[in-house]
Structures are given as structure tokens and as C-alpha cells.
């Protein structure tokens, strides 16, 4: 999902820092939390839930938000997710890298890169 910032530039990632004290690096826990939020809101997760009629494919129980009888269902990765450390390392190395490896550009100059 794209949104325009104050300067009219399109962005797909929410700002990572909302507090007044800026840490020296984004924590691994924060990166994992942001990735989880992306997953929770993803098209792929929603498509799997819709395909399975918002029901457990093992026992058949259906998701319900009815007060007093709430039932939650989750989307499970059949092959598991054992690459969290590698994914976080790649993000830290290539996206949330050292500020010395970053350059501030206007939208037009950034689009040219």
C-alpha cells in the first residue's frame, strides 16, 4: 500500500521511530514486530483465510467474533519459518544499514537511482 508523505513522495513502509529518543540502531525485536504486522495485513494471509472459509482446516471450527463465543483462527506456514535470523540480518545489512551508507535525496533524484 502506497501513501504520500508531506513532500508528496510515495512510501510503503511506516516510520519506524515514534518516540522522542532515537536509538542508534533499530532493534531486532522491532524489525520482527514490523514484519509480523506486514504479514498480518498481507494479501496472502487474507487469501488463505478466505480460501479456507475462515475455518480451521484440521477440525473445521469457524472463526467467530460473537460476544461470549469468540473463536480465532490463524494462518500457519506449512513449511515453517526458520529463517527469521537471516531475514532480519538482510534487512539490517541492506535496508536499515549504517547511516554512512545512506544519502538524502529529493523524490525525483531518488527515482533516478
Secondary structure as UniProt FT lines:
FT   STRAND          3..4
FT   TURN            6..7
FT   STRAND          10..11
FT   HELIX           28..40
FT   HELIX           43..51
FT   TURN            52..54
FT   TURN            57..59
FT   TURN            67..68
FT   TURN            78..79
FT   HELIX           84..94
FT   HELIX           99..101
FT   HELIX           107..112
//
